Amino acid sequence: MPSIGDAVAPRRLGMDFRWLLASSWTSNLGDGIALSAAPLLIASMTSSPILVASGAMMQFLPWLLFGLLAGSVADHHDRRRLVMLSNALRAVVVLALVAFLVTGTATVWIVLATAFLYGTAEVFADSAGSTLLPMLVRPADLGIGNARMQAGYLVGNQLVGPPLGAFLFAIGSFWPFVVQILCVSLAVILISRIAHTPVPPQPPAVSGVKPRPIREGLHWLRGNAPVRTLVLIILVFNVTWAAPWGVLVLYATEYLHMGPVGYGALTTASALGGLIAIFSFGWLERHVSFATLMRVCLSLEVLMHLSFALTTSGVVALVIMFGFGAYAFVWGTISTTVRQRLVPMELQGRIASVNMVGVFGGLVIGQFLGGLIAQAWGPTAPWWFAFAGSAITLLLVWRSISNIAAAPPVVGAPTGPVDLP
């Protein structure tokens, strides 16, 4: 009978994967603590809705500003060391915030500046970190590897971290951030145990031609139809998803009359659904094709939007949200796995960063549209917009999904753990 450790991180994935998984889970716990503590800190300093909202925008802005650069940097340097350096910088930034809080000199502007600097370092850490898994496991194991990484995000970032951050904030405003520093620092130590990851090989430079690595990545993406279509699907579905999500608190409290506790329960239901799905991913991968799973997940997304638009029951909303968490994280695991299998090792950082810029760009656009639509036509209108937009998109890409899932790896795509001297 396999041990708990083997069930969580199968032995065949190797010891380096276990160090990567432990580092990711630890870092996600620290981020989850800050997820609730940072808004509480800003709200304790100002009642301005604009400043409070600016704190949330600091999660998106660094990706839009530096995402493509971070991907290029990840493709031209030792990725493990980049993750270590970026996480170390994150710890230093939070340490400075703690010093301001302890001395009583912190202001809302210092907190916002800290959030921006922390988010910028996080962009470089995540861009490099997203490329490590294909270097450490075989392509056949990318699915289960990504599923286990997603599980850490669910537990640390959504289930355990936020309530722990709120509890620590109630004890003292600086305590959540002290624990966050410890988590990020431990993540650096854990990932340092991974064997050296060599710099990805790059094509030889052409004499007299100035290298343009970001343009090279965009050019490759434009010429690879399966990956390009996958990135566009993710962009559009993030726009439609974010439109109602941006006003979810109003929908839950004012339309469904669930109250603040009920609103929080919606997020918890989503995380629980995702957690169950993630640990079922191995069975799904063995018994259902990726093309079928992708179509099912996107179809459920369309139906979820319709269900939220029609329901007037908080209990039904919780059931819908549980289902959303289940299929959303299956989709996230599959889409990441497919992309990693198809992208050459030397372009993993750049293509992953384009994908993330699309994700956060879609969130910004969607939340803006959702606010305008809800303001004009009420809290259910964004759900109808999301239903129509996602349904039309799914019809347009339905046949392309088979090509995405069955696309053969290109030359230079990951073939397994890197042989080290």
Buried (B, 14 or more C-beta within 10 A) or exposed (E): EEEEEEEBBBEEBBEBBBBBBBBBBBBBBBBBBBBBBBBBBBBEBBEEEEBBEBBBBBBBBBBBBBBBBBBBBBBBBBBBBBBBBBBBBBBBBBBBBBEBBEEEEBEBEBBBBBBBBBBBBBBBBBBBBBBBBBBBBBBEBBBBBBBBBBBBBBBBBBBBBBBBBBBBBEEEBBBBBBBBBBBBBBBBBBBEBBBEBBEBEEEEEEEEEEEEBBEBBBEBBEEBEBBBBBBBBBBBBBBBBBBBBBBBBBBBBEBBEBEEEBBBBBBBBBBBBBBBBBBEBBEBBEEEEBBBBBBBBBBBBBBBBBBBBEBEEBEBBBBBBBBBBBBBBBBBBBBBBBBBBBBBBBBBBBBBBBBBBBBBBBBBBBBBBBBBBBEEEBBBBBBBBBBBBBBEBBEEBEEBBBEBBEBEBBEBBBEBBBEEE
